[in-house]
């Protein structure tokens, strides 16, 4: 009996436990079914709106800037060479690489001993030639006087002959006296001829002396020039480079000692492509004198120099393409020949064009325009130039319209956006408002009032919004997300 009673009690307790578990499961199942069968609130589907930067297309006159690289070169250089051979006996203190010299400065001197001796010899020869000329001139003067004396004597002999002939005609003289007078006159004429020959010889001698004097003068000038060539002067103010001369060194004639560069007369050579070259030509095919800017970055400090295109290379060059251009530089402080610089070339101006960010135009040359209701459309533009992160386009029909300045794969025709205009001001979209049914409003109010974790001021603000006829959709969505509905 005791065993039976305990068995019955165990069966009873087990039946009660199973019944309670079944009742609990039924209750949970019923609650879930009721929750699932409860008609959820239908929230209207909202269109996804993206924020995008926009800008206004305004045509203007723009001078495109062509970018390339070039090398600074010296327009005025001079190779300092020894005009005569010998030993270098003196060098200026500034005769060194990078030495600053002024026009007319004495830079170097070659041993002038031999040149000085040659000059003194030439001076002695010249003095001797001058003495010969003076002697010849004196001899010529004497020869002229001899001719005059002989002519005077010949006149006297002729007069004596005439007297003898007159006496013979009157019967006073004799034929012998006439013949003697004739012989004397003939001798006088012969003496005049001899004196004239001597005078001619004296004239020839003076011509020879003068020729010899001129030769001595030429030799003297050459000796002076050779002596002057032993000293090397600076032809213009500049900087020395590639100096190879040393005191005591032996140099030969025409040996290169250094190079003198004018740092204020620089130019830049740069190469452009053939299409770029055609933009720099006038209608007649001549190269325009376009303005350029040469820039070099040295330890973060930008050195700039303005210039003007002056000429172009006459040939393209083996293995080269495009055109090699040259531009004269001004205000070249800090620049040196051989510097690698970036060159900005100002092209002829383009009228009625617009400058846009490169991100606004796709590969097919289209832009996204902002239309009604902030929806995007597609328009085609003509890309004329590309400058770094910008493009210059001809946008016909887009004057005053707004376009997307930064395109993304999410944007396309028909997409609605929130435009962000220059200055960072985003156009605020009006919040979406909902009209709540009484049951839904009551559930929301009950959840807010029963939320013990919400601050009182926040709770009061939300309840005030729920009391309005139109409630912000964002507030409703946030509350229902926390309710689990």
C-alpha positions as CSV (number, residue, x, y, z in Angstrom):
1,X,0.0,0.0,0.0
2,X,2.8,2.4,0.8
3,X,4.5,1.7,-2.4
4,X,1.3,2.2,-4.4
5,X,0.5,5.5,-2.7
6,X,3.9,6.8,-3.5
7,X,3.6,5.7,-7.1
8,X,0.3,7.4,-7.5
9,X,1.7,10.7,-6.0
10,X,4.6,10.5,-8.5
11,X,2.3,10.0,-11.4
12,X,0.2,12.9,-10.3
13,X,3.1,15.3,-10.0
14,X,4.3,14.2,-13.3
15,X,0.9,14.8,-14.9
16,X,0.7,18.3,-13.3
17,X,4.2,19.2,-14.6
18,X,3.4,18.0,-18.1
19,X,0.1,20.0,-18.0
20,X,1.9,23.2,-16.8
21,X,4.5,22.8,-19.5
22,X,1.8,22.3,-22.2
23,X,-0.1,25.3,-20.9
24,X,3.0,27.5,-21.0
25,X,3.8,26.4,-24.5
26,X,0.3,27.0,-25.7
27,X,0.4,30.5,-24.2
28,X,3.7,31.3,-25.9
29,X,2.5,29.9,-29.2
30,X,-0.8,31.9,-29.0
31,X,1.1,35.1,-28.3
32,X,3.4,34.5,-31.3
33,X,0.5,33.7,-33.5
34,X,-1.3,36.9,-32.3
35,X,1.8,38.9,-33.0
36,X,2.3,37.4,-36.4
37,X,-1.4,37.9,-37.3
38,X,-1.3,41.5,-36.1
39,X,-1.3,43.7,-39.3
40,X,2.0,45.6,-39.3
41,X,2.1,49.3,-40.1
42,X,2.8,49.9,-43.8
43,X,5.7,52.4,-44.0
44,X,5.9,53.9,-47.5
45,X,9.0,53.1,-49.4
46,X,11.3,56.1,-49.6
47,X,13.5,57.1,-52.5
48,X,17.2,57.1,-51.8
49,X,18.8,60.5,-52.2
50,X,22.5,61.2,-52.5
51,X,24.4,64.3,-51.6
52,X,26.6,65.6,-54.5
53,X,28.7,68.7,-55.1
54,X,27.4,71.0,-57.8
55,X,28.7,74.1,-59.6
56,X,27.4,76.6,-62.1
57,X,28.7,76.6,-65.6
58,X,29.7,80.2,-66.6
59,X,31.4,80.7,-70.0
60,X,34.4,83.1,-70.0
61,X,37.6,83.9,-71.8
62,X,40.4,81.6,-70.6
63,X,44.1,81.4,-71.6
64,X,45.1,77.8,-71.4
65,X,48.4,76.9,-69.8
66,X,50.5,74.2,-71.4
67,X,52.8,72.4,-69.0
68,X,56.1,70.7,-69.9
69,X,59.7,70.4,-68.7
70,X,62.9,72.1,-70.0
71,X,66.5,72.8,-69.3
72,X,68.1,76.2,-68.6
73,X,70.8,77.2,-71.0
74,X,73.2,80.2,-71.3
75,X,72.6,82.5,-74.2
76,X,76.0,84.2,-73.8
77,X,79.1,82.1,-73.1
78,X,82.8,82.6,-73.8
79,X,85.6,80.0,-73.8
80,X,88.7,81.5,-72.3
81,X,91.7,80.2,-74.3
82,X,95.4,80.9,-74.3
83,X,96.3,83.0,-77.4
84,X,99.9,82.1,-77.0
85,X,101.8,79.2,-75.4
86,X,104.0,79.4,-72.4
87,X,104.0,79.2,-68.6
88,X,101.1,80.7,-66.5
89,X,102.8,83.1,-64.1
90,X,99.7,84.7,-62.6
91,X,96.0,84.0,-61.9
92,X,93.4,86.3,-60.5
93,X,92.0,85.4,-57.0
94,X,88.6,84.9,-58.6
95,X,89.9,82.7,-61.4
96,X,88.1,79.6,-60.0
97,X,84.9,77.7,-60.5
98,X,82.0,79.9,-59.6
99,X,84.2,83.1,-59.4
100,X,82.3,86.3,-60.1
101,X,84.3,88.6,-62.6
102,X,83.6,92.0,-64.0
103,X,84.1,93.1,-67.6
104,X,87.7,94.2,-68.2
105,X,89.1,92.3,-65.2
106,X,92.6,90.7,-65.7
107,X,92.2,87.0,-65.2
108,X,95.4,85.3,-66.1
109,X,98.9,86.1,-67.5
110,X,101.3,83.9,-69.5
111,X,105.1,84.4,-69.2
112,X,105.7,87.6,-71.4
113,X,109.5,87.3,-71.6
114,X,109.7,86.1,-75.2
115,X,106.9,88.4,-76.4
116,X,108.7,91.3,-74.7
117,X,111.9,90.5,-76.5
118,X,110.2,90.2,-79.8
119,X,108.5,93.6,-79.2
120,X,111.8,95.3,-78.4
121,X,113.4,93.8,-81.6
122,X,110.4,95.0,-83.6
123,X,110.7,98.5,-82.1
124,X,114.5,98.6,-83.0
125,X,113.7,97.5,-86.6
126,X,111.0,100.1,-86.9
127,X,113.4,102.9,-85.7
128,X,116.0,101.7,-88.3
129,X,113.3,101.8,-91.0
130,X,112.3,105.3,-90.0
131,X,116.0,106.4,-90.3
132,X,116.2,104.8,-93.8
133,X,113.2,106.8,-94.8
134,X,114.6,110.1,-93.5
135,X,117.9,109.4,-95.4
136,X,116.1,108.6,-98.6
137,X,114.1,111.8,-98.3
138,X,117.3,113.8,-97.9
139,X,118.9,112.1,-100.9
140,X,115.8,112.8,-102.9
141,X,116.1,116.5,-102.0
142,X,119.7,116.6,-103.0
143,X,118.9,114.9,-106.3
144,X,116.3,117.5,-107.0
145,X,118.8,120.3,-106.4
146,X,121.3,118.6,-108.7
147,X,118.7,118.4,-111.5
148,X,117.9,122.1,-111.0
149,X,121.6,123.0,-111.2
150,X,122.2,120.9,-114.3
151,X,119.2,122.5,-116.0
152,X,120.5,126.0,-115.1
153,X,123.9,125.1,-116.6
154,X,122.2,123.7,-119.7
155,X,120.3,126.9,-120.2
156,X,123.5,128.9,-120.0
157,X,125.2,126.6,-122.6
158,X,122.2,127.0,-124.8
159,X,122.4,130.8,-124.5
160,X,126.2,130.7,-125.3
161,X,125.4,128.6,-128.4
162,X,122.9,131.2,-129.6
163,X,125.4,134.0,-129.2
164,X,128.0,132.1,-131.2
165,X,125.6,131.5,-134.0
166,X,124.5,135.2,-133.9
167,X,128.2,136.2,-134.1
168,X,128.8,133.8,-137.0
169,X,125.9,135.2,-138.9
170,X,127.3,138.8,-138.5
171,X,130.7,137.5,-139.6
172,X,132.3,138.2,-136.3
173,X,132.5,134.7,-134.9
174,X,133.9,131.5,-136.2
175,X,132.5,128.1,-137.0
176,X,134.9,126.5,-134.5
177,X,133.5,128.5,-131.7
178,X,130.0,127.5,-132.7
179,X,130.9,123.9,-132.7
180,X,132.5,124.2,-129.3
181,X,129.3,125.9,-127.9
182,X,127.2,123.1,-129.4
183,X,129.4,120.5,-127.7
184,X,129.1,122.3,-124.4
185,X,125.3,122.5,-124.7
186,X,125.1,118.8,-125.6
187,X,127.2,118.0,-122.5
188,X,124.9,120.1,-120.4
189,X,121.8,118.3,-121.6
190,X,123.5,115.0,-120.9
191,X,124.3,116.2,-117.4
192,X,120.6,117.1,-116.9
193,X,119.6,113.6,-118.0
194,X,122.1,112.0,-115.6
195,X,120.8,114.1,-112.7
196,X,117.2,113.1,-113.5
197,X,118.2,109.4,-113.4
198,X,119.8,110.0,-110.0
199,X,116.6,111.7,-108.9
200,X,114.5,108.8,-110.1
201,X,116.8,106.4,-108.2
202,X,116.3,108.5,-105.1
203,X,112.5,108.4,-105.5
204,X,112.7,104.6,-105.9
205,X,114.8,104.4,-102.8
206,X,112.4,106.4,-100.7
207,X,109.5,104.2,-101.9
208,X,111.5,101.1,-100.8
209,X,112.3,102.7,-97.5
210,X,108.6,103.5,-96.9
211,X,107.6,100.0,-97.8
212,X,110.2,98.6,-95.4
213,X,108.9,101.0,-92.7
214,X,105.4,99.8,-93.2
215,X,106.6,96.2,-92.9
216,X,108.4,97.1,-89.7
217,X,105.2,98.8,-88.4
218,X,103.2,95.6,-89.1
219,X,105.8,93.5,-87.3
220,X,105.8,95.9,-84.4
221,X,102.0,95.7,-84.2
222,X,102.1,91.9,-84.3
223,X,104.7,91.9,-81.5
224,X,102.6,94.3,-79.4
225,X,99.6,92.0,-80.1
226,X,101.5,88.9,-79.1
227,X,102.6,90.7,-75.9
228,X,99.0,91.7,-75.2
229,X,97.9,88.1,-75.8
230,X,99.9,87.0,-72.8
231,X,97.2,88.6,-70.6
232,X,93.6,87.3,-70.6
233,X,90.8,89.7,-69.7
234,X,87.0,89.2,-69.0
235,X,85.0,90.3,-72.1
236,X,81.9,90.7,-70.0
237,X,80.7,90.3,-66.4
238,X,79.8,86.8,-65.5
239,X,80.7,83.6,-63.7
240,X,83.6,81.2,-64.4
241,X,83.1,77.5,-65.0
242,X,85.2,74.5,-65.8
243,X,88.4,76.2,-64.7
244,X,91.5,74.1,-65.6
245,X,94.4,76.6,-65.4
246,X,96.9,76.6,-62.5
247,X,99.9,78.8,-61.7
248,X,103.1,77.3,-63.1
249,X,101.3,75.2,-65.7
250,X,102.4,75.1,-69.3
251,X,99.7,75.9,-71.8
252,X,99.8,75.6,-75.6
253,X,98.3,78.1,-78.1
254,X,94.5,78.0,-78.1
255,X,94.3,75.7,-75.1
256,X,91.1,76.0,-73.1
257,X,91.5,77.5,-69.7
258,X,87.9,78.1,-68.5
259,X,84.4,79.1,-69.6
260,X,82.8,82.5,-68.8
261,X,79.0,82.4,-68.5
262,X,76.7,85.5,-68.3
263,X,74.2,84.5,-65.6
264,X,71.8,87.3,-66.6
265,X,71.5,86.0,-70.2
266,X,69.7,82.7,-69.8
267,X,67.1,80.8,-71.9
268,X,65.2,77.6,-71.5
269,X,64.8,74.9,-74.1
270,X,61.8,72.6,-73.9
271,X,60.0,70.2,-76.2
272,X,56.3,70.1,-77.0
273,X,54.3,67.7,-79.1
274,X,53.2,68.5,-82.6
275,X,49.6,69.2,-81.6
276,X,50.7,71.5,-78.8
277,X,53.1,73.2,-81.3
278,X,50.2,73.9,-83.7
279,X,48.4,75.8,-80.9
280,X,51.3,78.2,-80.7
281,X,51.2,79.2,-84.4
282,X,49.6,82.2,-85.9
283,X,47.3,82.0,-88.9
284,X,50.3,82.7,-91.2
285,X,52.2,79.7,-89.6
286,X,54.6,81.8,-87.6
287,X,55.5,81.0,-84.0
288,X,53.8,83.4,-81.6
289,X,55.9,85.1,-78.8
290,X,53.9,83.4,-76.1
291,X,54.7,84.2,-72.4
292,X,56.2,81.4,-70.4
293,X,57.0,80.8,-66.7
294,X,59.9,78.7,-65.7
295,X,59.7,77.2,-62.2
296,X,62.2,75.2,-60.1
297,X,61.6,73.8,-56.6
298,X,64.7,74.0,-54.4
299,X,64.2,72.7,-50.9
300,X,60.6,73.7,-50.9
301,X,61.3,77.3,-52.2
302,X,59.9,78.0,-55.6
303,X,62.1,80.0,-58.0
304,X,60.2,81.5,-60.9
305,X,61.3,83.4,-64.0
306,X,59.2,85.0,-66.7
307,X,60.1,84.7,-70.4
308,X,59.0,84.9,-74.0
309,X,59.3,82.2,-76.7
310,X,62.0,83.5,-79.1
311,X,62.7,80.7,-81.6
312,X,62.4,77.1,-82.5
313,X,64.9,74.4,-83.6
314,X,65.5,74.1,-87.3
315,X,65.3,70.3,-87.2
316,X,63.5,67.7,-85.2
317,X,66.5,65.6,-84.5
318,X,67.2,61.9,-84.9
319,X,65.0,59.8,-82.7
320,X,63.0,62.8,-81.4
321,X,59.4,63.9,-81.8
322,X,57.5,67.1,-81.5
323,X,59.3,70.5,-81.7
324,X,62.1,72.0,-79.6
325,X,61.4,75.6,-78.6
326,X,63.6,78.2,-76.9
327,X,62.4,81.1,-74.6
328,X,64.5,84.0,-73.3
329,X,64.2,84.4,-69.5
330,X,64.1,87.6,-67.4
331,X,64.9,88.1,-63.7
332,X,66.8,84.8,-63.5
333,X,67.9,85.2,-59.9
334,X,68.9,81.8,-58.6
335,X,68.8,80.0,-62.0
336,X,71.9,78.4,-63.4
337,X,72.6,76.7,-66.8
338,X,71.7,73.0,-66.6
339,X,68.8,73.4,-64.2
340,X,65.8,71.1,-64.9
341,X,62.7,73.3,-64.7
342,X,59.0,73.0,-65.3
343,X,57.7,75.3,-68.0
344,X,54.2,76.8,-68.1
345,X,53.3,78.2,-71.5
346,X,50.4,80.6,-71.9
347,X,48.5,79.7,-75.1
348,X,46.3,82.1,-77.1
349,X,43.0,82.8,-75.3
350,X,39.9,80.8,-75.9
351,X,36.5,82.6,-75.8
352,X,33.2,81.4,-74.4
353,X,34.6,78.3,-72.7
354,X,34.3,77.0,-69.1
355,X,36.8,75.5,-66.7
356,X,35.5,72.4,-64.9
357,X,37.0,69.9,-62.5
358,X,38.2,66.8,-64.3
359,X,35.9,64.7,-62.1
360,X,32.9,66.4,-63.7
361,X,33.5,65.0,-67.2
362,X,33.6,61.3,-68.0
363,X,35.5,59.5,-70.7
364,X,32.7,60.0,-73.2
365,X,32.7,63.8,-72.7
366,X,29.4,64.0,-70.8
367,X,28.4,65.9,-67.6
368,X,25.5,65.4,-65.2
369,X,23.2,68.4,-65.1
370,X,20.8,69.3,-62.3
371,X,17.2,69.5,-63.4
372,X,13.8,70.0,-61.9
373,X,13.1,68.4,-58.5
374,X,17.0,68.0,-58.1
375,X,17.1,65.2,-60.6
376,X,20.1,64.6,-62.8
377,X,20.3,64.7,-66.6
378,X,23.1,64.1,-69.1
379,X,24.6,66.7,-71.4
380,X,27.6,66.5,-73.8
381,X,30.5,68.9,-73.8
382,X,33.5,69.4,-76.0
383,X,36.8,69.0,-74.1
384,X,39.4,71.4,-75.5
385,X,42.2,71.3,-73.0
386,X,43.2,69.3,-69.9
387,X,45.2,71.2,-67.2
388,X,46.2,69.1,-64.1
389,X,42.9,68.5,-62.3
390,X,40.8,70.7,-64.5
391,X,39.4,70.6,-68.0
392,X,38.5,73.4,-70.3
393,X,35.3,72.7,-72.3
394,X,33.0,74.3,-74.7
395,X,29.5,73.8,-73.2
396,X,26.9,74.9,-75.6
397,X,23.5,75.4,-74.0
398,X,24.7,74.9,-70.5
399,X,25.3,78.6,-69.6
400,X,24.0,79.2,-66.0
401,X,23.1,75.6,-65.4
402,X,24.4,73.6,-62.5
403,X,26.3,70.4,-63.0
404,X,27.8,67.7,-60.7
405,X,31.4,68.6,-60.1
406,X,32.4,65.2,-58.5
407,X,30.9,62.2,-60.2
408,X,30.6,58.8,-58.5
409,X,29.4,55.4,-59.8
410,X,26.2,55.9,-57.8
411,X,25.1,59.0,-59.8
412,X,23.4,58.8,-63.1
413,X,20.6,60.2,-65.2
414,X,17.3,60.3,-63.2
415,X,18.9,60.1,-59.8
416,X,17.7,62.6,-57.2
417,X,20.4,64.3,-55.2
418,X,20.9,66.8,-52.4
419,X,23.0,69.5,-54.1
420,X,26.0,70.9,-52.2
421,X,27.0,74.2,-53.7
422,X,30.3,75.9,-53.4
423,X,30.9,77.2,-49.8
424,X,29.9,73.8,-48.3
425,X,26.2,74.7,-47.8
426,X,24.1,71.6,-48.4
427,X,20.5,72.2,-49.5
428,X,18.5,70.8,-46.6
429,X,15.7,68.5,-47.7
430,X,12.3,68.9,-46.1
431,X,11.8,66.1,-43.5
432,X,9.2,63.5,-44.5
433,X,6.0,63.8,-42.4
434,X,3.5,61.0,-41.6
435,X,-0.2,61.0,-40.5
436,X,-0.5,58.3,-37.8
437,X,-3.5,56.1,-37.1
438,X,-4.9,56.4,-33.5
439,X,-3.9,52.8,-32.6
440,X,-0.4,53.3,-33.9
441,X,0.0,56.7,-32.2
442,X,-1.2,55.1,-28.9
443,X,1.3,52.3,-29.1
444,X,4.1,54.8,-29.8
445,X,3.0,57.0,-26.9
446,X,2.7,54.1,-24.5
447,X,6.3,52.9,-25.5
448,X,7.8,56.3,-24.9
449,X,6.0,56.8,-21.5
450,X,7.1,53.3,-20.4
451,X,10.7,53.8,-21.4
452,X,12.5,54.3,-18.1
453,X,15.9,54.9,-19.8
454,X,14.8,58.0,-21.7
455,X,15.5,61.4,-20.0
456,X,12.5,63.4,-19.0
457,X,13.3,66.3,-21.3
458,X,13.8,64.0,-24.3
459,X,10.7,62.1,-23.4
460,X,8.7,65.4,-23.3
461,X,10.0,66.5,-26.6
462,X,9.1,63.2,-28.3
463,X,5.7,63.1,-26.8
464,X,5.1,66.7,-28.1
465,X,6.0,65.6,-31.6
466,X,3.7,62.5,-31.4
467,X,0.9,64.8,-30.3
468,X,1.1,66.7,-33.5
469,X,-1.1,65.8,-36.5
470,X,2.0,65.3,-38.7
471,X,4.9,63.4,-37.1
472,X,8.4,63.3,-38.6
473,X,8.9,59.9,-40.3
474,X,12.4,59.7,-38.9
475,X,11.1,59.9,-35.3
476,X,8.5,57.2,-35.9
477,X,11.0,54.9,-37.6
478,X,13.5,55.3,-34.7
479,X,10.8,54.5,-32.0
480,X,9.5,51.5,-33.9
481,X,13.0,50.1,-34.4
482,X,13.4,50.2,-30.6
483,X,10.0,48.6,-30.1
484,X,11.0,45.7,-32.4
485,X,8.2,46.4,-34.8
